[in-house]
Amino acid sequence: MNQWKGKLGKGVPKNVTVRNRVILAVVSVIMLASVWLVSGLSRPRGLSAVRLNCYASQSVTPFGEYVLYYDGVSIHCLTHSGAVRWSLAVGEGAGFSVGARHMAVWVNTQMYILDYGGRPTYQDTLGDVIQFVRIGSRYAAAVIGPDTSPMLVVRDMRGTQVDKEADAFRDAMILDVGFYGDQGQYMWVTLLDMYGTVSGMTLKTFEVGKKNTGESMLGESTPYRVLFENGRLRVITTRQMHTYNFQGIESTADAMLVYGWQLVDAEIPPRGDAVMLFAPTAQTGSILSLSELRYLTGTTDRRFTLPTACVGAVVYGRAIYAFAPDFIYRAEANAQRFTAYELPVQGRKVTQVIGLLEGGRVLLACTDDVYVVSLPGD
């Protein structure tokens, strides 16, 4: 015992008593705990980053667990490790949009529908210039013709025409289109009345190939996102979030004021309420600098103050992930603070959050370089 006492006591001043040593140890623990609570810094556990062979300016888009980009001549599909799955030569001036397991490509009057493996299931001309195409689980909707009084053509994944609408959009501009319902059998369209005394926004709903199901005036506030969650159609404008049923009938009791807030991400589960993440509108310009987030799901409405200014945020697994130039901040919905993780992108600063991939990975831009980064877990 005397031998061990001597070794343990080596280097300790003789005038330091046992009581003093205990006090010093307690103070040290308190100081370490204080640093932990303030910083919340955690070592990255399994975090990884892969730089992709594309640039943020090349229309980089998540497609399930994969990544799409357009180099001005061809559309390429990459794995999260950067390998090329497939490429499609489409020429200059192409646009594309994605669904869960299909994508649509358009060039001038030509439209393609591709499956998840990049195989074209339809390719043909629509007879007029295509403004844009949106694709769901069963159908693709192409807006063709002039900006005012356009035509909407709906085809299935094999290209068979199932609907065609023109009169419903006379003297109006189609802002956006989408599909909803358990089997994607319904369609919504947001419109701008071009010749009214006051610019007015309208929501129209259809059962594909059958009939119009509803029409609702949205006022002067611009609709910028439509979500289908838990059997409800949520139309988010710059002022309010409106709620509709399948027939396009509004539930005014479920309306929510979101003026001053911009939706930055949403997680929509197969069943149950979606999680919607908002940020202050003033902080969501061309260069994002977020200091606060608003978390909405069901009857829950919570505010989160971010530890430092962030360039973007997402929601995954009902947890919040915010991205600063050097850190990922993570918080559970009921948490009181964020945990910080160092980004595994050495020597680079994150400038943009592009979007989420399936499997818990996020696409980040460091100026024009693109990285796939795994999200930290619990």
Secondary structure, DSSP 8 states (H G I E B T S, - for coil): -HHHHHHHHTT--TT--HHHHHHHHHHHHHHHHHHHHHH-EE--SS--EEEEEEETTTT-EEETTEEEEE-SSEEEEE-TTS-EEEEEE--TT-EEEE-SSEEEEEETTEEEEEETTS-EEEEEE-SS-EEEEEE-SSEEEEEES-SBS-EEEEEETT--EEEEE-GGGTTEEEEEEEEESTTS-EEEEEEEESSSSS-EEEEEEEETTTEEEEEEEEETS-EEEEEEETTEEEEEESSEEEEE-TT--B-GGG-EE-TTEEEEEEE--SSS--EEEEEEGGG-SSS--EEEEEEEETTEEEEEEEEEEESEEEEETTEEEEE-SSEEEEEETT-SS-EEEE-S-TT----EEEEEETTTEEEEEETTEEEEEE----
